């Protein structure tokens, strides 16, 4: 089959945290790209994870991209990497489909909150192309350092923006900070933004910066700034 013609504009894939949903993430993130000049230039996707029984929550059935072994998530937390890689394969299918539709890899952004952020960075590290960027909100790297030699040279060129609250009680700040340091050891550019009083939630200040970061990389200038209440959003995200 002939390749699809080039598709203008950017594509943002946003992955929610465990216990959340794509609809909840859409309500949180989409308003920042709702201005007419942005809606025509940035496509958004908010998939929902499958449900799973989570042992550390008494076998409660919740949405989750992969299993949760403990909370809070610390620097030493070990994941079932087979489950992580299965979720990565799912994200890679979505990326392959978007590229096949004509979107340039350089216009694609993989983003996520908490467990969704962990999946976002794992997916980028193991994807054989340089993407427009990866944005992690209150996340961590869910793969051991032994995976460093499996990170594609092209993936190491994908820039990363990482937000983390220093008062986060579910994914500890140190886990995020060490994750970003690991990316830098791989030769990646990781901009880390710390918020001293922020817990496990996204706030307007982060999302405004997130919007501008993506628009700058897409070369979209002069967009109308989207106003939002400054209070933090409450998530039922569990990890």
N, C-alpha and C positions, 0 to 999 in steps of 0.2 A: 504494500500500500504506500501511496505517496505521503510524504511528511506533511503534517498540518501546516498551514501558513502561519507566520509569526503572529502571536497574540499579544497585543499591546497591554500595558498595565501590569500591576503586581498582583501576587496571590499570597494571602496570609492564612496559614493553617494554624488554628489555635486549639490546643489540647487542654481540657479541663483537669482538675484534680480529682482524686478519688472521692466518691460520694457525690460528685457534681454531675453536670450534664452539659451537652453542647448548647442547649437553649439558655442555660444560666450564663455561660461564657459569652454567648451572643449578646445578651442583655447588658453585660458588663463592658464589653469591648467594642461592639459595633457602633455605638453612638460616636465614637472618636473618628469614624470614617464615614459618617452619614451625610456630611455636607455634599451638595450636588457635585462639586468639582472633584471630590474624593471618591464618591460612590461609583462614578464612571471609570475610575482609574485603578481602584483597589478592590479585588474580589476577596471575599472572606469565606472561610469554611470552619465549621464548629462541629466536628463529629462527637458522638457520645460513645464512651467505652462500654464494653459488655459488662454484665453483672457477674459477680463471683462471691463465693463464701470466703470471708477473711478470718483466719483463725485467731489473730491477735485481738479481734473485736468480738470474740465469742461466736465465731462462725456467722456473723451478720452478713447478709447478702447486700452488697452495694456495687455501684459502678466502680470499676478499677481497670487500669490498663495492664497491671500485673500485680502479683501478690504483695502483701504488706507484712513484713516479718516482725516489725516492732514499731512503736512510737514512744518518744519522738525519734525522728531520723537523725542519726549522729554521723560523725566522720567514720565510725567503725561499723555502721549498719551494713549487713550483707544481704543482697537480694538474690532471688532465684533468677540467675542470668538467662536461663532457657526461656523463662516467661518474658523477661525483658526483650530478648531477641525476637520472640514471636510478635510482640507489640511493635517492635522496630520494623519488622517485615510488613506489617499492616500500614504503617506510615509510609514506607517506601513505595508501596503500591499506589497510594494517593499521590505521591510526588511524581512517580512515573506517569500516571494518568494525566496530571497537569502539564507535564513537559510534552507528552504526546499530543496534547491539545494545542500546542504552539507556544506556551509560555516559556520564556527563557529561564534557565535555572538561576540566573543572577537576579531575577525579579521575584523569587520565591523565598518566603520567610516562614520558618517553623518555630512556633512559639508555644508557651504553655505555663500553667500555674501548678506549683507543687509537684505532684506525681506527673502531671502533664508536662511540666518543665523538665523533669528528669527524662521523660520519654523523648521530648524534643531534642535535648542535647545528645542523647544516645543515638537518635535517628540521624542527626547531622554528622556525628563522628563516623558513622558506618555507611554513609552514602557516598557513592563514587563521583560526586560532582561538587563543584563550588557553588553554594547557594547565596542568595542575597543576604541572608543573615539568620541568626537564631536568637530568640529572646526568652530568657528564663526568669520567671517570677517565683521566688521562694522555693527553688528547686535544689537538686543535687545531681551528681553524676552517679547513675545506677550501675555502672560497670567497674570492675576492678582494674587496677593499673596494668594488669596483664593484657588488656585489650589495646594497649597503646600501639602495638605493632600491627594491629588490624585497622587502624585509622588511616583512611585514604589520604595521600598527599593533597588531593584536590579538596578534601574536607577541611584540612588544616587551614585553608585560605578563607573559609567562611567566617565572617566576623560574628562575635557573640556579645550581646548585651545582657547583663545579669543584675537583677534587683533582689535585695534581701533585707528583711527587717532584723535588727539586732535583738529585738524582743520576741522573735519567733519561737514559740514553744513546741511546734510540731515538726518543723524541719529546722534544726538548730542552725544559727548563723554560721557557726564554724564549718558545718557541712557544705554550705554554699560557698564560703570563702575558699575552702580547700579545693572544691570543685573547679572554681575559676582558676586557681593556681595550677591545677593539673592541666587545664587547657593551655595555659601559658607555657608550661613545660613542653607541650606538644608543638609550640611555635605559633599558636593561635592568638589572635587579638581578642581579648575579653575585657570589656569595659564593665567594671563592677561598681554598683551604686548601693551604698549602705544607708539605712535609715534607722537612727538610734532608738526611736520609740515605737517603731512599727512592729506589729505582731504578724500573724499568718493571714494576711489579707492584701488586696491591691487597693491603692489609693489614687486619687486624681493626679497627684504629682508624678507618680510613676507612669500612669497611662498617657498623660500629656507628652512626657519625654519619649515614651514608646512610639507614639504616633509620629512625632517629629523625626525620630531616628529612622523609621521605615521610609517616611516620605523623602528624607534627604537622600537615602540610598536609591530611591526610585527616580530621583531628580525632579520631584514634584515640589514646586515652590509656590508661595503665596496662598496656601490653603487657609481657609477660615478656621480659627482655633475653636475647638469644641469645649464649651463650659460644662463643668460637672461639680456637684457638691464636693466639698473638700473632705468630708468625713469618710473614714474607711468603710469599705463594704464588708459585711459579715458573711463568711463562707461556712458551709457545712462540710468543707473539704476535710478529710480525715488524715491525709498525709501529704 
